[in-house]
Amino acid sequence: MILSLKIKLHPTKEQEQLMWQSAGVSRYIYNWGLALKKQKYEEENINLSISDLRKELTQFKKTSGFAWLNTPSADGGREALRDLGDAYKKFFKKQGGYPKFKKKGKCETSFYHDPRKLKVNDDYVYLEKIGLVKMSDEGRLPKGNYKKDKIKVTNPRIKHNGRYWILTLGIEVKDEPVELTNVSLGIDVGVKDLAVCSDGQVFKNINKLRTIKKLEKRLKRLQRQVSRKYEMNKQDNKFVKTKNNIKLERQIKLIHLRLRNIRNNHLHQATNKIVKTKPSRLVIEDLNISGMMKNRHLSKAVQQQKLYEFRRQLEYKTKKYGIELVLADRWYPSSKTCSSCGTIKSDLKLKDRVFKCNCCGLEMNRDYNASINLSKYNQ
């Protein structure tokens, strides 16, 4: 299986300057390719392919006089055009909107690196035209010359997340089947608690913690502050961005980054703990997340819980350890069914947090009852 890794980099000032330059060139070539493709189609009704764009790029580099286009690795520019082709494919498949121009400061800062040119030695990774960059990989990356040792790596990218430079890549690893128990574990996910398992494990909603609430309060304060400054500096229906605005927006970006990291870390801890119980199978609900997001009273809570990310992590971790993952039918009444006698309580409301069976008299936490029913689910 392909395992995705994120490695934190610690470049020197000179190396960081080269990284910013490489990301800028990739962004420029993407915008150049998009502009040329639109121009050819509108004026001559010619739809340029990615191979045509690459030939045009080679000529453009020779005739433009922009020497800085050749400073970073040529792989980043070629891959930027491939990204443009992928964006068009998604548009024609109705999986996304029409490709837009990338604006500095408004788009992701990243560039591609050829996987065959990667070299890892102890705590350093060699990047083409940048040199040996110190990293914190905790022994996750295989050591050696990736071309000579034929180490399979997919889509390596160097990205800036607003604070740090990150190397992201997919690496082929072998499955690690373990000795499993005969337990069928049901997991009920929700908004009050992240997950309630049929074995009694409860993973709380981390968004209720004081740390998260303080960060969100500070975020609101900074957002109001930025909004006021834009209104104060408004000139003839145009908003003027000052240096103070840029400073505040950077602080806002860092708070968003910290919130995202805290939530992702909580999800990884929860899914790791679930998988390490070594059940023979896991059963979760196939929730309609996009439909839940349309409820204006629940949309923010659902978004913060990151329920789809929770499911995604379970999918690849169960595959790694050989655990069967079962998606229960979307219309399976796990919450309304009595886990003792099987009676369906059709009048159960969302506000009823305790399940009370009118038939056998069972009283139980609603979510725990649902997780037990999911553990018994048969396709």
VENFEN-V560197 format. One line per field, one symbol per residue. ss: DSSP state (H for helix, E for strand, - for the rest). phi: phi as a letter, one per 30 degrees, with the letter a starting at -180 (. if undefined). psi: psi as a letter, one per 20 degrees, with the letter a starting at -180 (. if undefined). A space follows every 10 residues. Layout:
ss = ???
phi = ???
psi = ???
//
This chain:
ss = -EEEEEEEEE --HHHHHHHH HHHHHHHHHH HHHHHHHHHH HHHH-----H HHHHHHHHHH HHHH--HHHH ---HHHHHHH HHHHHHHHHH HH-------- --------EE EE--HHH-EE E--EEEE--- EEEEEE---- ---EE----- --EEEEEEEE ----EEEEEE EE-------- ---EEEEEE- --EEEEE--- -EEE-HHH-H HHHHHHHHHH HHHHHHHHHH HH--E--E-- --HHHHHHHH HHHHHHHHHH HHHHHHHHHH HHHHH----- EEEEE---HH HH------HH HHHHH-HHHH HHHHHHHHHH H--EEEEE-- ------E--- ---E------ ---EEE---- --EEEHHHHH HHHHH----
phi = .ccdbbcdcb dddddddddd dddddddddd dddddddddd dddchccddd dddddddddd ddcdiddddc dddddddddd dddddddddd dddicaddec ddceiccdda adbdddcdbc bhcbbdceic jdcdbcchid dddkdddddh ddbbhdbcbc cjbbcbccac bdbddcdcdc dcdcccbcca cdbdabcdcj dbcddddcdd eddddddddd dddddddddd ddcdbhibdc ccdddddddd dddddedddd dddddddddd dddddddhdd acbbdddddd dddddddced dddddhdddd dddddddddd cicdcccdee cddddccddc cidccdcdcd dddcdbddcc idbaeedddd dddddcdbd
psi = qoppqpppqm qrhghhghgh gghggggghg hggggggggh ghgjkpoprh hghhghgghg hhihjnhihi grqihggghh hhhghhhhgh ghjkjrrppq qpppiirpor qqpphijppp odkqppppjh aopqrnikjh pqqaohggil ppqplpqpqo jigqppoprp ppqqqmproq rkpopqpoqa hgqgppqiji pporoiiiqh gghgghghgg ghhhgggghg hhjpoljppp orhhgggghg gghhgggggg ggghgggggg hghghiilqh qpprqnqngh hhiioihigg hgghhlhhhg gghhghhhhh jkppppoqqh jpmhhippig ijppnhjprh ioippopigi jppqpghhgh hghhhjpp.
//
